[in-house]
Amino acid sequence: MSFSITRHAKSRFLCRLLAGFILLAIIFTTITYSYFQAQVQAQTQINIVASTAPDISAPSAILMEASTGIVIYEKEADVKLRPASITKIMTLILIFDALAEGKIALDEKVTVSEYAASMGGSQVFLEPGEVQTVETMIKCIAVASANDACVAMAEHIWGSEATFVEKMNERAAGLGMLNTHFVNCCGLDTDGHMTTARDVAYMSRELINKYPEIHNYSTIWMDTIIHSTRRGDSEFGLTNTNKLLKQYEWATGLKTGSTSLAKFCLSATANKNGIELIAVVMQAPDGKQRVADCISLLNYGYGIVSMYEDKTPPELSPIAIKGGVKDTVQCGYKNTFSYLFMNSYDVNGITCHLEILANIEAPVSAGDSLGMLVYEYNGTPIGSVDIIALEDIEKADYGDYLRNMMQDFF
């Protein structure tokens, strides 16, 4: 009898053990399926995100926000390539530098040399001895990509193209264009004349930020100049080489380039709702594709970038100072705060607070920093604006102290 009970108990134990194994198998299968399903969903989400990136056919490209220099997208942006006529962005920087320094003036006359007139490639057919104004030359360079006008300006400003190119390379080094070397001022294919998409973005940013008046020229679609030569006056039409101006609503420039070796390049600038972007494409297969690539880049940028600007910062009260002819100094903000968000943001998450320097002592000069207005987003610092003095406050002398004592007494 006892034997029968033991056998029965063993049978029940085995049944329960088998049931347990089956249950564990079911649980394991369920977990495994859920895990792989989650992995598939995660992969699908990654693919969806990846599919939103711009479709760029050119081998090298970059997208940069102009005010901050933040890179939004890049593709082989540090590969050295031939720049063709986007070289002229640096040429224009040097021209505007000379204007800013008073070295030249817009209405100044420029005489074309035989060497300048001999330039091949893109040109406006300037003749030796022909005279044009600096502004006309800028227009020829920015609109029609004129090689002859570039060399004429280089000689006019620095005496020779060779010296001008030395200054171009010095300026490039100052902008951190580490992978750039210029050999000429117009972009004709020459051994050693190389740059990168990133460096082109750097010099484009310098041009449009320091000399925004370039847009007065880079947005011209069609215009005319007058050739005045020994044969008399003749009209010559200019048509912008940048077809993006007619295909993208917010386009503001900047410069095209193309040669047989460089293929098709474009540094495109656009401004939408106060956000200025720079899209650079190099070695695109044809002119249409360089425009299409830049449109893809710009649309991508404007789809994810948001700019916050605080137009109504807290009002400032006069700040106390010690040892001055006055006890307080009038103050203000050095500039308006703005911040580039790389996606949507909640304005309610943005806060700011004042940080005033302690124990400020006279003398104080207008423009001196007195503190900061610090901004945070969800508790994380995102930037600040300097608080500056708006007036000069001299250091008090014994006579000032005596006068103050007498005023207090009476």
C-alpha positions as CSV (number, residue, x, y, z in Angstrom):
1,M,0.0,0.0,0.0
2,S,2.8,2.3,0.9
3,F,4.5,1.5,-2.4
4,S,1.4,2.5,-4.4
5,I,1.2,5.9,-2.6
6,T,4.9,6.6,-3.3
7,R,4.5,5.8,-7.0
8,H,1.4,8.0,-7.1
9,A,3.3,10.9,-5.4
10,K,6.1,10.5,-7.9
11,S,3.7,10.7,-10.8
12,R,2.1,13.8,-9.4
13,F,5.6,15.3,-8.9
14,L,6.6,14.5,-12.5
15,C,3.3,16.0,-13.9
16,R,3.8,19.2,-11.9
17,L,7.5,19.4,-13.0
18,L,6.4,18.9,-16.7
19,A,3.7,21.6,-16.3
20,G,6.3,23.9,-14.8
21,F,8.6,23.4,-17.7
22,I,5.8,24.1,-20.1
23,L,4.8,27.2,-18.2
24,L,8.5,28.4,-18.2
25,A,8.7,27.8,-21.9
26,I,5.6,29.8,-22.5
27,I,6.9,32.7,-20.4
28,F,10.3,32.5,-22.1
29,T,8.7,32.5,-25.5
30,T,6.5,35.5,-24.6
31,I,9.4,37.5,-23.2
32,T,11.6,36.6,-26.2
33,Y,8.9,37.6,-28.6
34,S,8.2,40.9,-26.8
35,Y,12.0,41.6,-26.7
36,F,12.4,41.1,-30.4
37,Q,9.2,43.0,-31.2
38,A,10.6,45.9,-29.1
39,Q,13.9,45.7,-31.0
40,V,12.0,45.7,-34.4
41,Q,10.0,48.7,-33.2
42,A,13.1,50.5,-32.0
43,Q,14.8,49.8,-35.3
44,T,11.8,51.1,-37.2
45,Q,11.8,54.3,-35.1
46,I,15.6,54.7,-35.8
47,N,14.9,54.3,-39.5
48,I,12.1,56.8,-39.4
49,V,14.4,59.4,-37.7
50,A,17.2,58.6,-40.2
51,S,14.9,59.0,-43.1
52,T,14.2,62.6,-42.1
53,A,17.9,63.6,-42.8
54,P,18.4,65.4,-46.1
55,D,19.0,63.4,-49.2
56,I,22.3,64.8,-50.6
57,S,23.8,63.5,-53.8
58,A,27.0,65.7,-53.5
59,P,29.9,64.0,-51.9
60,S,30.6,66.9,-49.5
61,A,28.1,69.2,-47.8
62,I,27.5,71.1,-44.6
63,L,24.6,73.1,-43.0
64,M,25.4,75.8,-40.5
65,E,23.4,78.4,-38.5
66,A,24.9,81.8,-39.3
67,S,24.6,83.7,-36.0
68,T,26.0,80.9,-33.8
69,G,28.1,78.8,-36.2
70,I,26.3,75.7,-35.0
71,V,26.6,72.9,-37.5
72,I,23.2,71.2,-38.1
73,Y,24.3,68.7,-40.6
74,E,27.5,67.6,-42.3
75,K,28.7,65.1,-44.9
76,E,32.4,64.6,-45.5
77,A,32.7,68.3,-44.7
78,D,36.5,68.2,-44.2
79,V,37.5,66.6,-47.5
80,K,39.7,68.9,-49.5
81,L,38.2,69.7,-52.8
82,R,38.5,72.3,-55.6
83,P,36.3,75.3,-54.8
84,A,35.9,76.9,-58.3
85,S,34.2,80.3,-58.0
86,I,33.1,80.0,-54.4
87,T,36.7,81.2,-53.9
88,K,35.2,84.6,-54.7
89,I,33.6,84.7,-51.2
90,M,37.0,85.3,-49.8
91,T,37.8,87.8,-52.5
92,L,34.6,89.7,-51.5
93,I,35.6,89.6,-47.9
94,L,38.9,91.4,-48.7
95,I,37.1,93.9,-50.9
96,F,34.7,94.8,-48.1
97,D,37.5,94.8,-45.6
98,A,39.2,97.5,-47.7
99,L,36.0,99.4,-47.9
100,A,35.5,99.2,-44.1
101,E,39.2,100.4,-43.5
102,G,38.7,103.3,-45.9
103,K,41.3,101.9,-48.3
104,I,38.8,102.2,-51.1
105,A,35.4,103.7,-51.7
106,L,32.3,102.4,-53.6
107,D,32.5,105.2,-56.2
108,E,36.3,104.9,-56.7
109,K,37.5,104.3,-60.2
110,V,39.2,101.0,-61.0
111,T,41.3,100.7,-64.2
112,V,41.5,97.2,-65.8
113,S,44.9,95.9,-66.6
114,E,45.8,93.7,-69.6
115,Y,46.4,90.8,-67.2
116,A,42.9,91.2,-65.6
117,A,41.3,91.4,-68.9
118,S,43.0,88.2,-70.1
119,M,41.2,86.0,-67.5
120,G,39.3,83.2,-69.0
121,G,36.3,81.3,-67.7
122,S,33.3,83.3,-66.3
123,Q,33.8,87.0,-67.1
124,V,32.1,90.3,-68.1
125,F,34.6,91.0,-70.9
126,L,36.4,94.0,-69.4
127,E,38.9,95.5,-71.7
128,P,42.4,96.7,-70.9
129,G,42.3,100.3,-69.9
130,E,38.5,100.2,-69.2
131,V,37.4,102.0,-66.0
132,Q,34.7,100.9,-63.7
133,T,33.7,101.8,-60.2
134,V,34.4,99.6,-57.2
135,E,30.6,99.0,-56.8
136,T,30.2,97.9,-60.4
137,M,33.1,95.5,-59.9
138,I,31.4,94.1,-56.8
139,K,28.2,93.6,-58.7
140,C,30.1,91.8,-61.5
141,I,31.7,89.5,-59.0
142,A,28.6,88.8,-56.9
143,V,26.1,88.5,-59.7
144,A,28.0,87.3,-62.8
145,S,31.0,85.6,-61.1
146,A,33.4,87.7,-63.2
147,N,37.0,86.5,-63.0
148,D,38.3,89.6,-64.8
149,A,36.6,91.9,-62.2
150,C,38.2,89.8,-59.4
151,V,41.7,90.2,-60.7
152,A,41.1,93.9,-61.4
153,M,40.0,94.5,-57.8
154,A,42.9,92.4,-56.4
155,E,45.4,94.6,-58.3
156,H,43.6,97.8,-57.3
157,I,43.6,97.0,-53.6
158,W,47.0,95.2,-53.1
159,G,49.0,96.0,-56.3
160,S,49.0,92.5,-57.6
161,E,47.0,89.3,-57.6
162,A,49.8,87.5,-55.8
163,T,49.9,89.9,-52.9
164,F,46.1,89.8,-52.7
165,V,46.1,86.0,-52.6
166,E,48.6,86.2,-49.7
167,K,46.1,88.3,-47.8
168,M,43.4,85.8,-48.7
169,N,45.3,83.0,-47.1
170,E,46.1,85.2,-44.0
171,R,42.4,86.0,-43.7
172,A,41.5,82.3,-44.1
173,A,43.9,81.3,-41.3
174,G,42.4,83.9,-39.0
175,L,39.0,82.4,-39.6
176,G,40.2,78.9,-38.7
177,M,40.1,77.6,-42.2
178,L,42.7,75.0,-41.5
179,N,42.2,73.0,-44.7
180,T,42.2,75.9,-47.2
181,H,44.9,77.2,-49.5
182,F,44.2,79.8,-52.2
183,V,46.4,80.1,-55.3
184,N,44.3,82.7,-57.2
185,C,41.5,85.1,-56.4
186,C,38.9,83.8,-58.8
187,G,38.8,80.0,-58.5
188,L,40.2,78.8,-61.8
189,D,41.5,75.2,-61.5
190,T,45.1,75.3,-60.3
191,D,47.2,72.8,-58.4
192,G,47.1,73.4,-54.7
193,H,44.0,75.6,-54.8
194,M,41.8,73.7,-52.3
195,T,39.3,74.1,-49.5
196,T,36.5,72.2,-47.7
197,A,32.8,72.6,-47.3
198,R,33.4,73.5,-43.6
199,D,35.9,76.2,-44.5
200,V,33.6,77.6,-47.1
201,A,30.8,77.8,-44.5
202,Y,33.3,79.6,-42.2
203,M,34.1,82.3,-44.8
204,S,30.5,82.6,-45.9
205,R,29.5,83.2,-42.3
206,E,32.2,85.9,-42.0
207,L,31.0,87.7,-45.1
208,I,27.3,87.7,-44.3
209,N,27.7,88.5,-40.6
210,K,30.4,91.2,-40.9
211,Y,29.1,92.7,-44.2
212,P,25.4,92.0,-44.5
213,E,25.3,94.5,-47.3
214,I,26.6,91.7,-49.5
215,H,22.9,90.6,-49.8
216,N,22.2,93.9,-51.7
217,Y,24.3,92.4,-54.5
218,S,23.9,88.6,-54.1
219,T,20.1,88.9,-54.5
220,I,20.2,90.8,-57.8
221,W,18.8,88.6,-60.4
222,M,19.4,90.7,-63.5
223,D,21.2,94.0,-64.1
224,T,23.3,95.8,-66.6
225,I,26.6,97.6,-66.7
226,I,28.1,100.0,-69.2
227,H,31.3,99.2,-71.0
228,S,33.1,102.5,-71.7
229,T,36.0,101.9,-74.1
230,R,37.7,103.6,-77.0
231,R,35.0,102.3,-79.2
232,G,32.3,104.1,-77.1
233,D,29.7,102.9,-74.6
234,S,27.9,99.6,-74.8
235,E,25.5,97.9,-72.5
236,F,26.3,94.5,-71.0
237,G,23.7,92.3,-69.2
238,L,24.4,90.5,-65.9
239,T,22.4,87.5,-64.9
240,N,22.9,85.8,-61.5
241,T,24.5,82.4,-61.7
242,N,22.7,81.4,-58.5
243,K,19.5,79.8,-59.7
244,L,18.4,79.1,-56.1
245,L,17.2,82.7,-56.0
246,K,14.3,81.7,-58.3
247,Q,13.6,78.3,-56.7
248,Y,13.8,79.0,-52.9
249,E,11.6,81.7,-51.4
250,W,14.0,82.6,-48.6
251,A,17.2,82.5,-50.5
252,T,19.6,85.5,-50.0
253,G,22.7,84.4,-51.9
254,L,25.5,83.6,-51.9
255,K,27.9,82.2,-54.5
256,T,28.1,79.5,-57.1
257,G,31.2,77.8,-58.6
258,S,31.8,75.3,-61.4
259,T,34.8,74.0,-63.4
260,S,35.5,70.7,-65.1
261,L,37.5,69.5,-62.1
262,A,35.5,71.1,-59.3
263,K,32.2,70.1,-60.8
264,F,29.3,72.1,-59.3
265,C,29.6,74.0,-56.0
266,L,27.2,76.3,-54.2
267,S,27.3,78.2,-50.9
268,A,23.7,79.1,-50.4
269,T,22.3,81.5,-47.7
270,A,18.7,81.9,-46.7
271,N,16.8,83.8,-44.1
272,K,13.4,82.5,-42.8
273,N,11.7,84.1,-39.8
274,G,15.0,85.7,-38.7
275,I,17.0,82.4,-38.8
276,E,19.8,82.6,-41.3
277,L,21.3,79.3,-42.6
278,I,24.3,78.6,-44.7
279,A,24.2,75.4,-46.9
280,V,27.4,74.4,-48.7
281,V,27.5,71.7,-51.4
282,M,30.7,70.7,-53.2
283,Q,31.3,68.6,-56.3
284,A,27.7,68.1,-57.2
285,P,27.2,66.3,-60.5
286,D,25.4,69.2,-62.2
287,G,23.9,72.6,-61.7
288,K,20.4,71.4,-61.0
289,Q,21.6,68.9,-58.4
290,R,23.6,71.5,-56.4
291,V,20.5,73.6,-56.1
292,A,18.3,70.6,-55.2
293,D,20.9,69.5,-52.5
294,C,20.9,73.0,-51.0
295,I,17.1,73.1,-50.9
296,S,17.1,69.8,-49.1
297,L,19.7,71.1,-46.6
298,L,17.8,74.3,-46.0
299,N,14.4,72.6,-45.7
300,Y,15.9,70.1,-43.2
301,G,17.4,73.0,-41.2
302,Y,14.2,75.0,-41.0
303,G,12.3,71.9,-40.1
304,I,14.2,71.3,-36.9
305,V,15.7,74.6,-35.8
306,S,13.9,77.1,-33.6
307,M,15.2,80.4,-32.5
308,Y,14.2,81.9,-29.1
309,E,14.8,85.7,-28.6
310,D,14.0,87.6,-25.4
311,K,12.7,90.9,-26.6
312,T,11.4,91.9,-23.2
313,P,14.1,91.2,-20.6
314,P,13.5,92.4,-17.0
315,E,13.8,96.1,-16.4
316,L,17.0,97.2,-14.7
317,S,17.3,99.5,-11.7
318,P,20.4,101.7,-11.2
319,I,23.2,99.6,-9.6
320,A,24.9,100.7,-6.4
321,I,28.6,101.6,-6.5
322,K,31.2,102.7,-3.9
323,G,33.5,105.6,-3.8
324,G,32.0,107.5,-6.8
325,V,30.7,111.0,-7.3
326,K,27.3,109.2,-7.5
327,D,26.1,106.3,-5.4
328,T,24.5,104.5,-8.4
329,V,25.1,104.0,-12.1
330,Q,22.6,103.7,-14.8
331,C,22.8,100.3,-16.6
332,G,21.4,98.4,-19.5
333,Y,21.8,95.2,-21.5
334,K,24.7,94.9,-23.9
335,N,22.6,93.0,-26.5
336,T,19.4,91.0,-26.9
337,F,19.6,87.3,-25.8
338,S,18.8,84.7,-28.5
339,Y,19.3,80.9,-28.4
340,L,19.1,78.3,-31.1
341,F,17.1,75.2,-30.2
342,M,17.8,72.2,-32.4
343,N,14.1,71.1,-32.0
344,S,10.9,72.4,-30.6
345,Y,10.9,73.9,-27.1
346,D,8.6,74.9,-24.3
347,V,8.9,78.7,-23.8
348,N,7.7,78.1,-20.2
349,G,10.9,76.2,-19.5
350,I,13.0,79.3,-20.1
351,T,13.9,81.3,-17.0
352,C,16.4,84.0,-16.2
353,H,17.9,85.7,-13.2
354,L,20.2,88.6,-12.5
355,E,23.8,88.2,-11.2
356,I,25.2,91.6,-10.3
357,L,28.8,92.0,-9.3
358,A,29.4,92.7,-5.6
359,N,31.2,95.8,-4.3
360,I,31.5,97.7,-7.5
361,E,33.8,100.7,-7.0
362,A,34.3,103.9,-8.9
363,P,35.6,104.9,-11.4
364,V,33.1,103.2,-13.8
365,S,33.1,103.8,-17.6
366,A,30.2,103.5,-20.0
367,G,30.4,99.9,-21.4
368,D,32.0,98.4,-18.3
369,S,30.4,95.0,-17.3
370,L,28.5,95.1,-14.1
371,G,26.9,91.6,-14.1
372,M,24.9,89.3,-16.2
373,L,21.3,88.2,-17.0
374,V,21.6,84.4,-17.0
375,Y,19.2,82.2,-18.9
376,E,18.3,78.6,-18.2
377,Y,16.1,76.0,-19.9
378,N,14.6,73.5,-17.6
379,G,17.3,74.3,-15.1
380,T,20.2,74.0,-17.5
381,P,22.2,77.2,-18.4
382,I,21.9,78.2,-22.0
383,G,23.6,81.5,-22.1
384,S,23.7,85.1,-20.7
385,V,23.7,88.7,-21.6
386,D,26.1,91.2,-20.1
387,I,24.8,94.1,-18.0
388,I,26.8,97.2,-18.8
389,A,27.2,100.7,-17.4
390,L,25.5,103.4,-19.5
391,E,27.4,106.3,-18.1
392,D,30.8,107.3,-16.7
393,I,31.0,107.7,-12.9
394,E,34.2,109.3,-11.6
395,K,36.0,108.4,-8.4
396,A,35.1,110.8,-5.6
397,D,37.8,113.0,-4.1
398,Y,38.0,114.8,-0.7
399,G,36.1,117.8,-2.1
400,D,33.2,115.5,-3.2
401,Y,33.1,113.9,0.3
402,L,33.1,117.3,1.9
403,R,30.3,118.6,-0.3
404,N,28.2,115.4,0.5
405,M,28.8,115.9,4.2
406,M,27.7,119.5,4.0
407,Q,24.6,118.5,2.1
408,D,23.7,115.8,4.6
409,F,24.3,118.3,7.5
410,F,22.1,121.0,6.1
